[in-house]
Amino acid sequence: MLYRTLGRTEVEVSEIGFGGAGAGLRNYLRRWDASREENSRLVEDAIRAAVERGINYFDTAPLYGSEAMFGRALKPYRERVFVATKVREKNAYDTYKSIEESLERLQCEQLDLIQSHGGWYTDVEVETILKPDGVLAGMRAAQQEGMVRFVGFTTEGTNAQAGQLIDSGEFDVIQLQYNLFFQHPYDPDKHTGQMLDAEARGLGIAVMRPFTGGVFPRWLKLVHPGLEEQVDVSRLMG
């Protein structure tokens, strides 16, 4: 396994992370119900296998419904792994409470990273995060009490509002979408993009949907219905 320093956190994390969306969300990548006990066990077995193979970056969220599975599976390895989760609240108080609840589900006393769970940000959403009694204030309060080590945000897009959050200097990590279909965050030819902006400000960078969240293999099946008989698509994507 290869490792990299996660920006100014100075933490060494595996280049490959384990995301919790597909583990918990119903029918996210394929037909799937995480509430079934046998499926929950499969997820927890996969998490333990990932740790044993050197993966130490694990990312989940209350919205995904996978925090409890991560908590059970990672409890024996807590000192070996970097655990990230998210908040999707509107004010400092609710953010703080959400962090408390995540800690309970994840069965740990401290989160390595808490992130504002964002999509395509609007001006109002940026204000909600940065205002004195906003989301960031709740994350900072939890950080001051030792409940959180680092703070960050996630973003689906690369608009000016996401740029404001990068430029604020308030965050340690950004998680953004980057894959074959969505290459806007990084243009090596022009040497521009928000991945480079974040790197210049010392933010750690985590990538979401590197394999397009299942869109690419579904597209392959549409353009070539017999593809699976000729190519192992799972190996192709892995």
C-alpha positions as CSV (number, residue, x, y, z in Angstrom):
1,M,0.0,0.0,0.0
2,L,1.2,3.5,-0.8
3,Y,0.7,6.4,1.6
4,R,0.7,10.2,1.3
5,T,0.8,13.1,3.7
6,L,-2.7,14.6,4.0
7,G,-1.9,18.3,3.6
8,R,-1.1,20.2,6.7
9,T,-2.5,17.5,9.0
10,E,0.8,15.8,8.4
11,V,-1.0,12.5,8.8
12,E,0.1,9.6,6.5
13,V,-2.9,8.1,4.9
14,S,-3.3,5.3,2.3
15,E,-3.7,6.4,-1.3
16,I,-6.8,4.2,-1.4
17,G,-9.6,4.9,1.0
18,F,-12.7,3.1,2.0
19,G,-15.9,5.1,1.5
20,G,-19.2,4.5,3.3
21,A,-21.8,5.6,0.8
22,G,-22.1,2.3,-1.1
23,A,-21.9,0.4,2.2
24,G,-25.0,2.1,3.7
25,L,-27.2,3.7,1.1
26,R,-29.9,1.6,-0.3
27,N,-29.4,0.5,-4.0
28,Y,-26.6,3.1,-4.4
29,L,-24.3,1.2,-6.7
30,R,-26.5,-1.9,-7.2
31,R,-29.4,-3.6,-5.5
32,W,-28.5,-3.4,-1.9
33,D,-30.1,-3.3,1.5
34,A,-27.6,-2.6,4.4
35,S,-30.3,-3.2,7.0
36,R,-30.1,-7.0,6.2
37,E,-27.9,-8.6,8.8
38,E,-25.9,-10.7,6.3
39,N,-25.2,-7.5,4.2
40,S,-24.0,-5.6,7.3
41,R,-21.7,-8.5,8.1
42,L,-20.3,-8.4,4.6
43,V,-19.5,-4.7,4.9
44,E,-17.8,-5.2,8.3
45,D,-15.8,-8.1,6.9
46,A,-14.7,-5.9,4.0
47,I,-13.6,-3.1,6.3
48,R,-11.5,-5.5,8.4
49,A,-10.0,-6.9,5.3
50,A,-9.1,-3.4,4.0
51,V,-7.3,-2.6,7.3
52,E,-5.3,-5.8,7.1
53,R,-4.3,-4.9,3.6
54,G,-3.0,-1.5,4.6
55,I,-5.9,0.8,4.0
56,N,-6.1,3.3,6.9
57,Y,-8.4,6.1,5.5
58,F,-12.1,5.5,6.2
59,D,-14.8,7.9,5.3
60,T,-18.5,7.8,6.1
61,A,-21.4,10.1,7.0
62,P,-24.7,10.0,9.0
63,L,-26.5,10.4,5.7
64,Y,-25.0,7.1,4.5
65,G,-26.3,5.0,7.4
66,S,-23.0,3.2,7.6
67,E,-21.4,4.8,10.7
68,A,-22.5,2.0,13.0
69,M,-21.0,-0.7,10.7
70,F,-17.7,1.2,10.6
71,G,-17.8,1.6,14.3
72,R,-18.1,-2.1,15.0
73,A,-15.5,-3.1,12.4
74,L,-12.9,-0.5,13.2
75,K,-13.1,-0.6,17.0
76,P,-10.2,-3.1,17.3
77,Y,-8.1,-1.1,14.9
78,R,-8.8,2.4,16.1
79,E,-5.2,3.4,16.7
80,R,-4.2,2.3,13.2
81,V,-6.9,4.1,11.1
82,F,-7.9,7.6,10.2
83,V,-11.7,8.0,10.5
84,A,-13.6,10.8,8.7
85,T,-17.3,11.5,8.9
86,K,-19.6,14.5,8.1
87,V,-22.2,16.9,9.3
88,R,-25.1,18.3,7.3
89,E,-26.6,20.9,9.7
90,K,-27.5,24.6,9.7
91,N,-26.0,25.9,12.9
92,A,-23.3,25.4,15.5
93,Y,-25.5,23.7,18.1
94,D,-26.9,21.0,15.7
95,T,-23.5,20.5,14.3
96,Y,-22.0,19.8,17.7
97,K,-24.9,17.4,18.5
98,S,-24.4,15.6,15.2
99,I,-20.7,15.1,16.0
100,E,-21.6,13.7,19.5
101,E,-24.0,11.2,17.8
102,S,-21.4,10.2,15.2
103,L,-18.9,9.5,17.9
104,E,-21.4,7.2,19.6
105,R,-22.2,5.3,16.4
106,L,-18.5,5.1,15.5
107,Q,-17.6,3.9,19.0
108,C,-14.7,6.2,19.5
109,E,-13.8,9.2,21.6
110,Q,-12.3,11.3,18.9
111,L,-12.8,11.7,15.1
112,D,-9.8,12.3,12.9
113,L,-11.8,14.5,10.5
114,I,-15.2,16.1,10.5
115,Q,-16.4,17.6,7.2
116,S,-19.3,19.8,6.2
117,H,-21.3,17.6,3.9
118,G,-21.8,19.7,0.8
119,G,-22.8,19.5,-2.9
120,W,-22.9,22.4,-5.2
121,Y,-22.6,25.3,-2.8
122,T,-24.7,28.5,-2.9
123,D,-23.9,31.8,-1.3
124,V,-26.4,31.0,1.4
125,E,-24.8,27.7,2.2
126,V,-21.3,29.3,2.5
127,E,-22.7,31.9,4.8
128,T,-24.4,29.1,6.9
129,I,-21.0,27.4,7.3
130,L,-18.9,30.5,8.0
131,K,-21.2,32.7,10.1
132,P,-20.3,33.1,13.8
133,D,-22.9,30.6,14.9
134,G,-22.6,28.4,11.8
135,V,-21.4,24.9,11.0
136,L,-17.7,25.8,11.3
137,A,-18.3,27.2,14.8
138,G,-19.9,23.9,15.8
139,M,-17.0,21.9,14.4
140,R,-14.5,24.2,16.1
141,A,-16.3,23.8,19.5
142,A,-16.0,20.0,19.1
143,Q,-12.4,20.4,18.1
144,Q,-11.6,22.5,21.2
145,E,-13.0,19.8,23.4
146,G,-10.9,17.1,21.8
147,M,-13.8,15.4,20.0
148,V,-12.3,16.2,16.6
149,R,-8.7,16.5,15.3
150,F,-9.2,18.2,11.9
151,V,-12.0,20.0,10.0
152,G,-12.9,19.9,6.3
153,F,-15.6,20.1,3.7
154,T,-16.8,18.1,0.8
155,T,-17.9,19.5,-2.6
156,E,-19.5,18.0,-5.7
157,G,-18.5,21.0,-7.9
158,T,-15.9,23.6,-8.5
159,N,-17.9,26.8,-8.4
160,A,-16.9,30.1,-6.9
161,Q,-18.6,29.3,-3.6
162,A,-16.4,26.2,-3.1
163,G,-13.5,28.5,-3.9
164,Q,-14.6,30.8,-1.1
165,L,-14.3,27.9,1.4
166,I,-10.8,27.0,0.1
167,D,-9.7,30.7,0.4
168,S,-11.2,31.1,3.9
169,G,-8.1,29.3,5.3
170,E,-10.4,27.6,7.9
171,F,-10.2,24.0,6.7
172,D,-7.6,21.3,6.8
173,V,-9.0,18.9,4.2
174,I,-11.2,19.1,1.1
175,Q,-13.0,16.2,-0.4
176,L,-14.0,16.7,-4.0
177,Q,-15.3,14.9,-7.0
178,Y,-12.7,13.9,-9.6
179,N,-12.9,11.1,-12.1
180,L,-12.8,10.2,-15.8
181,F,-16.1,12.2,-16.4
182,F,-15.5,15.1,-14.1
183,Q,-12.0,16.4,-14.5
184,H,-12.7,20.1,-13.8
185,P,-10.8,20.3,-10.5
186,Y,-7.4,19.7,-12.1
187,D,-6.2,20.7,-15.6
188,P,-2.5,19.7,-15.9
189,D,-2.3,21.5,-19.3
190,K,-3.3,24.9,-17.9
191,H,-2.0,24.1,-14.4
192,T,-5.2,25.3,-12.9
193,G,-8.2,24.0,-10.9
194,Q,-9.4,23.8,-7.3
195,M,-7.2,20.8,-6.5
196,L,-4.2,23.0,-7.1
197,D,-5.8,26.0,-5.3
198,A,-6.4,23.7,-2.3
199,E,-2.9,22.3,-2.4
200,A,-1.4,25.8,-2.5
201,R,-3.1,26.5,0.8
202,G,-1.9,23.4,2.4
203,L,-5.3,21.5,2.4
204,G,-5.3,17.7,2.3
205,I,-7.1,16.5,-0.8
206,A,-9.4,13.4,-0.8
207,V,-11.1,12.4,-4.0
208,M,-14.7,11.1,-4.1
209,R,-16.2,8.9,-6.9
210,P,-12.8,8.2,-8.6
211,F,-14.6,5.4,-10.5
212,T,-17.6,7.7,-11.2
213,G,-19.9,6.2,-8.6
214,G,-20.9,3.4,-10.8
215,V,-21.8,5.6,-13.8
216,F,-19.0,4.4,-16.0
217,P,-19.6,0.6,-15.8
218,R,-23.4,1.2,-16.3
219,W,-22.6,3.3,-19.4
220,L,-20.3,0.5,-20.7
221,K,-23.2,-2.0,-20.4
222,L,-25.5,0.4,-22.3
223,V,-23.1,0.9,-25.2
224,H,-22.0,-2.7,-25.2
225,P,-24.6,-5.0,-23.7
226,G,-22.5,-8.1,-24.1
227,L,-19.4,-6.6,-22.5
228,E,-19.6,-8.6,-19.2
229,E,-19.3,-11.8,-21.2
230,Q,-16.0,-10.6,-22.6
231,V,-14.5,-8.4,-19.8
232,D,-14.4,-8.6,-16.0
233,V,-15.8,-5.1,-15.4
234,S,-15.1,-5.3,-11.6
235,R,-11.4,-6.0,-12.3
236,L,-11.3,-3.2,-14.9
237,M,-12.7,-0.7,-12.4
238,G,-10.5,-2.0,-9.5
